[in-house]
């Protein structure tokens, strides 16, 4: 699979609609998911984001370019493998 977009961290991705954070180097399936992880100019780990009723906002899936945060209800555009998310510092 051709992955034409890249970051100096080595991450590559194939969709212009995806967003990569140059600060924390997390990958997001949409700009809206990227925007959710930025609060007051700081990165928030996407697994720590919840809706008002306590449901997770995003989940991590494995895509061709590597782990990508997608909206919790978002249907993947390609086959994926779920990634187990551990608390920060345990990865």
C-alpha positions in Angstrom: 0.0 0.0 0.0 1.4 3.4 -1.0 1.7 5.8 2.0 2.7 9.2 0.5 2.4 11.4 3.6 5.0 11.3 6.4 6.4 13.0 9.5 10.0 13.3 10.6 9.2 10.8 13.4 8.9 8.1 10.8 5.1 7.7 10.8 3.5 7.4 7.3 -0.1 7.5 6.3 -2.1 7.4 3.1 -5.1 9.6 3.5 -5.1 13.4 3.2 -8.1 13.4 5.5 -6.1 11.9 8.4 -4.4 14.2 10.9 -1.0 13.6 12.5 0.0 15.6 15.7 3.5 17.1 15.2 3.7 17.6 19.0 2.9 14.1 20.4 3.0 12.1 17.1 -0.3 10.4 17.6 -2.3 9.7 14.4 -6.0 10.4 13.9 -8.5 9.3 11.3 -10.0 12.8 11.0 -9.2 16.4 11.8 -12.1 16.4 14.3 -10.5 13.5 16.3 -7.2 15.4 16.3 -9.0 18.6 17.5 -10.6 16.7 20.4 -7.1 15.7 21.8 -5.9 19.4 21.9 -7.1 21.2 25.0 -5.8 24.6 26.0 -2.9 24.2 23.5 -1.8 20.9 25.1 -2.1 17.3 23.9 -4.4 15.0 25.8 -3.9 11.3 25.5 -6.9 10.2 23.3 -7.8 7.2 25.5 -8.5 9.7 28.4 -11.2 11.5 26.5 -14.8 10.6 27.4 -18.3 11.9 26.6 -20.4 13.5 29.3 -22.1 10.2 29.9 -18.8 8.4 30.4 -18.3 6.7 27.1 -14.9 6.8 25.3 -14.6 9.3 22.4 -11.9 7.4 20.5 -10.3 4.0 20.2 -7.0 2.9 18.8 -6.9 0.6 15.7 -4.1 -0.7 13.6 -4.0 0.6 10.0 -1.4 0.1 7.3 0.6 3.1 8.5 0.4 2.1 12.2 -1.9 2.7 15.2 -4.6 5.3 14.5 -7.1 6.9 16.8 -10.6 6.7 15.4 -14.0 7.9 16.7 -15.4 5.3 19.0 -18.5 4.7 16.8 -16.5 5.3 13.5 -16.6 2.4 11.1 -13.1 1.7 9.7 -12.5 2.3 6.0 -10.2 -0.7 5.8 -9.6 -3.9 7.7 -8.1 -3.3 11.1 -6.8 -5.0 14.2 -7.9 -3.5 17.5 -5.0 -2.3 19.7 -5.0 -2.8 23.4 -4.7 0.6 25.1 -2.7 0.7 28.3 -2.4 3.7 30.7 0.3 6.2 29.9 3.8 5.0 30.9 2.8 1.3 30.6 3.0 1.1 26.8 
